[in-house]
Amino acid sequence: MKAARYYGNKDLRVEDIAEPRVEPGKVKIRVEWCGICGTDLHEYDDGPIFCPTAAHPHPITGESVPVTLGHEFAGVIAELGEGVTGLEVGDKVAVEPYITCGECVYCVSGRYNLCVKGGFIGLSGEGGGYSEFVVVPPERVFPLGELSTEIGALVEPIAVGYHAVKRSGIQAGQTAVVFGAGPIGLVTTACLRAIGVEQVVVVELSSIRKAKAPDAGATLVLDPSETDVPAKVRELTDGLGAHVAFECVGASPALQGALDATRNGGTVVNVSIWGHKAEIDMFGLVMRELNLIGTSAYCGDHAEVIELLRAGKIPAEQFITGRIAVDDILDAGFRELIENKEENVKILVHP
């Protein structure tokens, strides 16, 4: 079968590899669409980061590069291994691409996104969505019902935003500020609106990305180069500030802006993955009793995201900005997103 394989820094190859066989207790999926994630781009440009190397093979899979990339994928069940129930061949499904040990204190307590040995299908081994077939455990498989597999490929990135929203504790009727209108900022905005948050302010510098924010649900878009964002947010909230702010940029000015735009006792959720140390005003965080929390991917969120999509509460189609074949993944996918990231949200790959 055809697959896009990661060998190392700036080394991605489309190759023919053996088709995986279904095993007892596993599900074989014919992949129809897989989204290109920013993590994949970082892996290509700066890695290996998450992908295991020969010196440090993954502790669960035992694999090292080359690995098949792609973790935002959906498809159709092609075959069920012996003993699998509750799923049918032909079902359209999305996949929660975790690889977990099932034994550590976090897995046992249900917080498997914090597994001490954990990894991801499409980064840590066990195949990936940039291939024709993937074999996965049934607990990672979520039926889509009438949703298309194109929308199914968006479930994983939307779940990142949804998990961040749930972690924040925000309630309908409160005010949120989202710093950054890249893919994760946009899906976080959409998730906030989906749960009934009426006022969502998006902060973004790029004119192209600013234009995308209202369609995702932003009620106001602010450019920090033109507007004193914390002052404007306080003006909108009786002088208090937002209940919750979400940092989706990975830059110190954005994180500090999120802290400054949040009311005393409020919460700032750091959603972005940082490649460097942050610099913020710790004195203000302490004296204003702000809650600064992290959020890691998702955990038990896929089914709820699918229900929101089925109910039409998340306008997901707008996030798809390109559809390509796996043969074109390097030029029309990775390089397109790296060189024209502001113009794109999500490019889907068809294996």
Salt bridges, closest charged atoms under 4 A:
ASP11 OD2 - ARG13 NH2 2.89
GLU15 OE1 - ARG5 NE 3.88
GLU19 OE2 - LYS28 NZ 2.52
GLU23 OE1 - LYS26 NZ 3.90
GLU32 OE2 - ARG30 NH1 3.32
ASP40 OD1 - HIS71 ND1 3.69
ASP45 OD1 - LYS10 NZ 3.26
ASP46 OD2 - HIS42 ND1 3.75
GLU72 OE1 - LYS346 NZ 2.99
GLU96 OE1 - ARG140 NH1 3.14
GLU146 OE1 - ARG310 NH2 3.03
GLU150 OE2 - ARG323 NE 2.81
GLU156 OE2 - HIS71 NE2 3.94
ASP223 OD2 - LYS210 NZ 2.79
GLU235 OE2 - LYS232 NZ 3.27
ASP301 OD2 - HIS163 ND1 2.85
ASP301 OD1 - LYS166 NZ 2.84
GLU304 OE2 - LYS166 NZ 3.57
GLU307 OE2 - ARG310 NH1 3.38
GLU317 OE2 - ARG323 NH2 2.84
ASP327 OD2 - LYS2 NZ 2.99
ASP331 OD1 - ARG335 NH1 2.51
